């Protein structure tokens, strides 16, 4: 039995309503009062619930919309307020998972629970540096922290009330269910297209400010004072990244992965791999599964972008270079994936993961949970799979298009003469091309005689 400060689940749902659905100043103040009441009932309030409210309390104290009082605002007090709440928020999230015999770096703990590493960096600066981070950066971190609590706690499937399900949906015929799924997919693709269009406008600043989405520590200069234009830019980037994470968490992941794989450039791919949990395995699964469909002559959209196997291998090589191969090989989902398929693409992916992390493999001891990549490659090779299988990717067509054969041209048709003329011209062009050899550098030219410079 677990002791909670709330009497029933409806109280907790009411708190969620005040914080994220109503989201007005009055409703948030009421949520603060509710949290203060819970704290008087003992140490039973979960940390993430308390500090979701405390973070919003910081935003209420920082009334940025009141431009008349902006010059008189005590900026230092606001900074201290933000720093104290953010430090305690990060500490409360990481301390419970610090359970080893030796202290684990906070960046590693943050990665394990999906907390952005720059939260840890900001905590360090707020604790140890002489100057506090800029107010703009603290506001951004507070906003991102609230979004993180929503993504990882409040917006959870367990919150869904089973009683709200419509019993009529279960009685719908299969045709209605299929049309509903098709409509939902079309709506999701429309949202993804809109998000991708915004990305094209934000691509350059996203690359310049990669500390917002990359799983790396950020430099000290990133916390310096910034002008208003930069602040607006940071807000735009933060909003776009929040939309990306929300769509990944709420929408159909297969449709999401398919759209991103068929449309992304290197920057967008790197953002997804760094920002979206399990995307790297999901992306691999989509590529391997659709490659398998293509070589078996089944319907797939992989050919829309990868018209030949060389383009596919080039994309996969870059994909593997952007991820931690050792970490992926230790992922149980990825291990199950490669054991499921017997095709050459699995061999190629494992070769790239091994070659890209060869130095670490020689230095570090292999983990017990790590996939034996060489064993998997030997197993697939033993089944007769070779690289010549890739040619099937180029030659295979969709069954619907290959089944329809063109009608033969009648002998008395004038089109036959035209086709014959075109064939003759084509062969004549090939013959002339073979006979004429281009003069390359360092090759003597025939019938050449020296002339003064400038004389034709």
C-alpha positions in Angstrom: 0.0 0.0 0.0 1.2 3.5 -0.9 0.4 6.5 1.2 -0.5 9.6 -0.8 -1.5 13.1 0.4 -4.5 13.2 -2.0 -7.8 11.5 -1.0 -8.7 10.1 -4.4 -7.5 10.0 -7.9 -10.0 12.7 -8.9 -8.0 15.2 -6.8 -4.9 14.5 -8.8 -6.8 14.8 -12.0 -8.2 18.1 -10.8 -4.6 19.3 -10.2 -3.6 18.3 -13.7 -6.6 20.2 -15.1 -5.6 23.3 -13.2 -2.0 23.2 -14.4 -2.1 22.1 -18.0 -5.7 22.3 -19.3 -7.1 25.5 -17.8 -3.6 26.9 -17.4 -4.8 30.3 -16.2 -3.2 32.5 -13.5 -6.1 31.8 -11.2 -6.0 28.0 -11.8 -2.2 27.8 -11.2 -2.5 29.8 -8.0 -5.2 27.4 -6.8 -2.8 24.5 -7.7 -0.1 26.1 -5.6 -2.5 26.3 -2.6 -3.4 22.6 -3.1 0.3 21.6 -3.1 1.0 23.7 0.1 -1.9 21.8 1.7 -0.5 18.5 0.6 2.9 19.3 2.1 1.3 19.7 5.6 0.2 16.1 5.5 3.6 14.6 5.6 6.5 13.7 3.2 4.3 11.8 0.8 4.1 14.2 -2.1 6.1 13.0 -5.2 9.0 15.3 -6.1 7.9 15.7 -9.7 4.4 16.9 -8.7 5.7 19.5 -6.2 8.3 20.9 -8.6 6.0 21.1 -11.5 4.0 23.5 -9.4 7.1 25.3 -8.1 8.4 25.9 -11.7 5.1 27.4 -12.6 5.2 29.5 -9.5 8.5 31.0 -10.8 6.8 31.9 -14.0 4.0 33.6 -12.1 6.5 35.6 -10.1 8.2 36.6 -13.3 5.5 38.6 -15.0 7.3 39.2 -18.3 4.2 40.6 -20.0 4.2 43.6 -17.7 6.4 45.9 -19.8 5.8 49.0 -17.7 7.4 47.4 -14.6 10.2 45.6 -16.5 12.8 48.2 -15.7 11.9 48.2 -12.0 11.9 44.4 -11.7 14.4 43.0 -9.3 16.3 40.8 -11.8 18.7 39.4 -9.3 15.8 38.1 -7.0 14.2 36.5 -10.1 17.5 34.8 -11.0 17.9 33.5 -7.4 14.3 32.2 -7.4 14.7 30.4 -10.8 18.1 29.0 -9.8 17.0 27.6 -6.4 13.9 25.9 -7.9 15.8 24.4 -10.9 18.7 23.2 -8.7 16.3 21.4 -6.4 14.3 20.1 -9.3 17.4 18.5 -10.9 18.7 17.2 -7.6 15.4 15.6 -6.7 15.2 13.8 -10.1 18.8 12.5 -10.0 19.5 11.7 -6.4 17.1 8.7 -6.2 18.9 7.0 -9.1 22.4 7.6 -7.6 22.5 4.2 -6.0 25.9 2.7 -7.0 28.8 2.0 -4.8 30.7 4.8 -6.6 29.3 8.2 -7.6 28.0 8.2 -11.2 28.4 11.5 -13.2 25.2 13.5 -13.2 25.2 13.7 -17.0 25.1 9.9 -17.2 22.2 9.8 -14.6 20.3 12.4 -16.6 20.8 10.4 -19.8 19.4 7.3 -18.1 16.1 9.0 -17.2 15.9 11.1 -20.3 16.6 14.5 -18.6 18.3 17.0 -21.0 22.0 17.2 -20.1 22.0 21.0 -20.3 19.8 21.0 -17.2 22.7 19.5 -15.3 25.1 22.0 -16.8 22.8 24.9 -15.8 22.6 23.4 -12.3 26.4 23.3 -12.1 26.7 27.0 -13.2 24.0 28.1 -10.7 25.7 26.3 -7.9 29.4 26.9 -8.5 30.0 29.9 -10.8 30.4 33.4 -9.5 27.8 34.8 -11.8 24.3 33.3 -12.2 23.1 32.3 -15.7 21.2 34.9 -17.7 17.5 35.5 -17.0 16.6 34.5 -20.5 18.3 31.1 -20.2 16.7 30.5 -16.8 13.3 31.2 -18.3 14.0 28.9 -21.2 15.1 26.1 -18.8 12.0 26.5 -16.6 9.8 26.3 -19.7 11.6 23.2 -20.9 11.5 21.6 -17.5 7.7 22.0 -17.3 7.4 20.5 -20.7 9.6 17.6 -19.6 7.3 16.9 -16.6 4.4 16.9 -19.0 6.0 14.5 -21.4 7.4 12.1 -18.8 4.8 12.2 -16.0 1.5 14.0 -16.5 0.8 13.0 -20.1 0.9 9.3 -19.3 -1.3 6.5 -20.6 -2.2 5.6 -17.1 -4.0 8.9 -16.7 -6.5 7.9 -19.4 -9.8 7.1 -17.8 -11.0 3.7 -19.1 -14.6 4.7 -18.4 -14.5 7.4 -21.1 -14.0 4.8 -23.8 -16.9 4.8 -26.3 -18.4 1.3 -26.4 -19.7 2.0 -29.9 -16.2 2.0 -31.2 -15.8 -1.7 -30.4 -18.9 -2.5 -32.4 -17.9 -0.6 -35.5 -17.4 -2.7 -38.6 -13.9 -3.2 -40.0 -14.6 -0.8 -42.8 -15.3 2.1 -40.4 -12.2 1.3 -38.4 -10.0 1.2 -41.5 -11.4 4.6 -42.7 -10.8 6.0 -39.2 -7.2 4.8 -39.2 -6.7 6.2 -42.7 -8.1 9.6 -41.7 -5.9 9.7 -38.6 -2.8 8.9 -40.7 -3.7 11.7 -43.2 -4.1 14.1 -40.3 -0.8 13.1 -38.8 1.0 13.5 -42.1 -0.5 16.9 -42.5 0.9 17.9 -39.0 4.3 16.4 -39.9 4.4 18.4 -43.2 3.7 21.6 -41.2 6.4 20.8 -38.7 8.8 20.0 -41.5 8.0 23.3 -43.2 8.8 25.1 -40.0 12.1 23.1 -39.7 13.2 24.4 -43.1 13.0 28.0 -41.8 14.7 27.1 -38.5 17.4 24.7 -39.8 20.3 27.2 -39.6 19.6 28.4 -36.0 19.0 24.8 -35.0 22.4 23.8 -36.2 24.0 26.9 -34.6 22.4 26.3 -31.2 22.7 22.5 -31.2 23.2 22.5 -27.4 19.4 22.8 -27.2 18.9 19.3 -28.6 22.3 17.5 -28.5 23.2 15.1 -25.7 26.3 17.0 -24.8 27.4 19.6 -22.2 27.1 23.2 -23.4 29.7 25.9 -23.3 29.8 28.6 -20.8 29.3 31.3 -23.5 25.8 29.9 -24.2 24.6 31.4 -20.9 25.8 34.9 -21.5 23.4 37.9 -21.8 21.5 37.9 -25.0 19.5 40.5 -26.8 15.8 40.4 -27.5 16.2 39.1 -31.1 18.2 36.1 -29.9 15.7 35.5 -27.1 12.8 35.4 -29.6 14.8 33.0 -31.7 15.4 30.7 -28.7 11.7 30.7 -27.9 10.9 29.7 -31.5 13.5 26.9 -31.4 12.3 25.7 -28.0 8.6 25.6 -29.2 9.6 23.7 -32.3 11.5 21.1 -30.4 8.6 20.7 -27.9 6.2 20.1 -30.8 8.6 17.5 -32.2 8.8 15.6 -28.9 5.0 15.9 -28.3 4.2 14.5 -31.8 6.7 11.6 -31.2 5.1 10.7 -27.9 1.4 11.0 -28.9 1.2 10.1 -32.6 1.7 6.8 -34.4 5.4 6.1 -34.4 5.5 4.0 -37.6 4.0 6.9 -39.6 6.3 9.4 -37.9 9.4 7.3 -38.6 8.4 6.7 -42.2 7.9 10.4 -42.9 11.1 11.5 -41.2 13.2 8.8 -43.0 11.8 9.7 -46.4 12.2 13.5 -46.0 14.9 14.3 -43.5 18.3 15.7 -44.1 21.4 15.1 -41.9 20.5 17.8 -39.4 16.9 16.7 -38.9 18.0 13.1 -38.6 20.6 14.0 -35.9 18.0 16.0 -34.0 15.6 13.1 -34.0 18.3 10.6 -32.9 19.3 12.9 -30.0 15.9 14.2 -28.9 13.5 11.3 -29.3 13.7 8.2 -27.1 13.8 4.9 -29.0 13.9 6.6 -32.4 17.2 5.1 -33.4 15.8 1.5 -33.0 12.5 2.4 -34.6 14.3 3.9 -37.6 16.5 0.8 -38.0 13.4 -1.4 -37.8 11.6 0.6 -40.5 14.6 0.5 -42.9 15.3 -3.2 -42.4 11.6 -4.2 -42.7 10.9 -2.2 -45.8 14.2 -3.3 -47.4 13.0 -6.9 -46.8 9.6 -6.1 -48.4 11.3 -4.5 -51.4 13.6 -7.5 -52.2 10.5 -9.8 -51.8 8.6 -7.7 -54.3 6.0 -6.5 -51.7 4.5 -3.1 -51.6 6.7 -0.5 -49.8 7.5 3.2 -49.9 11.2 2.9 -49.4 11.9 3.3 -53.1 10.4 6.8 -53.0 13.7 8.1 -51.6 16.2 5.3 -52.1 15.9 4.6 -55.8 18.9 2.2 -55.7 20.8 0.3 -53.0 23.8 2.7 -53.1 21.7 5.6 -51.8 20.3 3.4 -49.1 23.7 2.2 -47.9 25.1 5.8 -48.0 22.2 6.9 -45.8 22.7 4.0 -43.4 26.4 4.6 -43.1 25.7 8.2 -42.0 22.8 7.0 -39.7 25.2 4.6 -37.9 27.9 7.3 -37.5 25.4 9.5 -35.6 24.6 6.9 -32.9 26.5 5.1 -30.2 27.1 1.7 -31.7 28.0 0.1 -28.4 24.9 1.4 -26.7 22.7 0.2 -29.5 24.2 -3.3 -29.5 23.3 -3.4 -25.8 19.7 -2.5 -26.5 17.4 -5.6 -26.1 14.9 -4.3 -28.7 17.7 -3.9 -31.3 18.9 -7.4 -30.5 15.4 -8.9 -31.1 15.2 -6.9 -34.4 18.4 -8.3 -36.0 17.5 -11.8 -34.9 14.2 -11.5 -36.7 15.5 -10.8 -40.2 17.9 -12.7 -42.5 19.0 -10.2 -45.1 22.2 -8.5 -46.1 21.1 -5.1 -44.7 21.4 -6.5 -41.2 24.9 -7.6 -41.9 25.8 -4.1 -43.3 24.4 -2.3 -40.3 26.3 -4.5 -37.9 29.5 -4.0 -39.9 29.0 -0.2 -39.7 28.3 -0.3 -35.9 31.4 -2.4 -35.3 33.7 -0.4 -37.6 32.5 2.9 -36.3 33.3 1.9 -32.7 36.3 -0.3 -33.3 38.6 1.7 -30.9 36.2 1.4 -28.0 35.7 -2.3 -28.6 39.5 -2.9 -28.3 39.7 -0.8 -25.1 36.6 -1.8 -23.2 35.4 -5.2 -22.1 32.3 -6.4 -23.7 29.1 -6.2 -21.6 27.2 -9.4 -20.8 24.0 -7.8 -22.3 25.7 -6.8 -25.5 24.7 -8.4 -28.8 27.2 -10.7 -30.3 27.2 -9.0 -33.7 29.7 -11.4 -35.3 27.6 -14.4 -34.3 24.5 -12.8 -36.0 26.5 -12.1 -39.2 27.8 -15.6 -39.3 24.3 -17.0 -38.8 22.9 -14.9 -41.7 25.8 -15.7 -43.9 25.3 -19.4 -43.2 21.9 -19.1 -44.7 23.4 -18.1 -48.0 22.9 -14.4 -47.8 25.5 -12.4 -49.7 26.0 -8.8 -50.9 24.6 -9.8 -54.4 21.2 -9.6 -52.7 21.4 -5.8 -53.0 20.8 -6.1 -56.7 17.3 -7.3 -56.0 16.7 -3.9 -54.4 17.3 -2.2 -57.7 15.4 -4.7 -59.9 12.4 -5.4 -57.8 9.2 -3.5 -58.6 5.8 -3.4 -57.0 3.7 -6.4 -57.8 0.9 -4.2 -59.2 3.2 -2.5 -61.7 5.1 -5.7 -62.8 2.0 -7.7 -63.4 0.7 -5.3 -66.1 2.6 -6.0 -69.3 2.7 -3.7 -72.3 0.8 -4.8 -75.4 3.0 -5.6 -78.4 3.2 -3.1 -81.3 1.4 -4.3 -84.5 3.7 -4.8 -87.5 1.7 -2.4 -89.7 1.7 0.3 -87.1 3.7 3.5 -88.0 4.9 3.6 -84.4 7.1 0.6 -85.2 9.1 2.6 -87.8 9.6 5.4 -85.3 10.9 3.0 -82.6 13.3 1.4 -85.1 14.6 4.9 -86.1 15.2 5.7 -82.4 17.0 2.4 -81.9 19.3 3.1 -84.9 20.1 6.6 -83.7 20.9 5.3 -80.2 23.3 2.6 -81.6 24.9 5.2 -83.9 25.5 7.6 -81.0 27.1 4.8 -79.0 29.4 4.0 -81.9 30.5 7.6 -82.3 31.0 8.0 -78.6 33.3 5.0 -78.5 35.4 6.1 -81.5 35.9 9.7 -80.1 38.3 9.8 -77.2 38.6 13.0 -75.2 42.0 14.5 -74.7 42.9 14.4 -71.0 45.7 16.2 -69.1 49.3 15.0 -69.6 48.3 13.4 -72.9 50.0 14.5 -76.2 47.7 16.2 -78.6 48.0 15.3 -82.3 49.0 18.0 -84.9 49.9 20.5 -82.3 52.4 23.3 -83.0 53.5 26.0 -80.5 52.4 29.6 -81.0 53.0 32.8 -79.1 50.6 33.5 -76.2 47.5 35.3 -77.5 47.8 34.1 -81.1 45.0 31.9 -82.4 
